[in-house]
Amino acid sequence: MQPWKISAGLTAALAGSAFLLGGSRLEYLAPHWPAILAGHGIVLLLHATLALTAVAAAIYAIARTTGLADLGRRVDLAERSVRRGEGDPGLSDSLRQDDEGEWE
């Protein structure tokens, strides 16, 4: 898996969680949202975009630093070698059956 996919997924999960948790705490602003968005909508959107970008960049940097960037390639390499018959013969046979659609 690529680090940008990891950072995008985690950022979306964090943003969704923050929206769900924070949205209920802002109910008292419900009658005022039109006025708030009319006066400050562009600035709020810009700050939210910059915050999401900063979180995504931080997660991407952590993924690159810790080696998660190469994890997907390593797993793919290991899977291809097992599918070629190298390594565990039982796993290789199970993967072949799965490819052929023979489920027991």
C-alpha positions, -999 to 999 in steps of 0.1 A, spaced: 0 0 0 13 34 -9 19 60 19 -4 85 2 -33 60 4 -26 54 41 -25 91 48 -56 98 28 -76 70 45 -64 80 80 -71 116 73 -106 109 61 -112 87 92 -99 114 115 -119 142 98 -151 121 99 -146 113 136 -139 150 144 -170 160 124 -192 135 142 -178 143 177 -176 181 171 -208 185 152 -230 176 182 -212 202 203 -220 230 179 -257 226 179 -262 259 196 -249 276 165 -276 260 142 -297 292 139 -266 313 131 -249 291 105 -262 311 75 -247 343 89 -215 326 99 -210 310 65 -219 342 47 -194 362 66 -166 336 72 -173 307 49 -143 311 26 -119 315 56 -134 285 74 -130 264 42 -95 275 38 -85 267 74 -102 233 72 -84 225 40 -51 235 54 -57 215 86 -66 184 66 -35 189 43 -13 193 74 -27 161 89 -23 142 57 13 154 52 21 144 88 7 109 84 25 106 50 58 116 66 53 92 95 45 64 70 76 72 50 98 74 81 86 41 97 89 21 65 52 16 58 59 29 23 77 -4 14 53 -27 33 29 -30 4 56 -38 -21 71 -64 3 37 -81 9 31 -82 -29 65 -97 -35 59 -124 -8 24 -132 -23 38 -135 -58 65 -159 -46 40 -180 -27 17 -181 -58 47 -193 -78 50 -223 -54 79 -211 -33 75 -213 4 45 -230 21 30 -256 -3 -4 -256 16 -8 -219 12 3 -220 -24 -23 -247 -31 -50 -227 -13 -42 -196 -33 -44 -216 -65 -78 -230 -55 -89 -195 -47 -79 -182 -81 -97 -211 -98 -128 -205 -77 -127 -239 -60 -139 -232 -25 -146 -260 0 
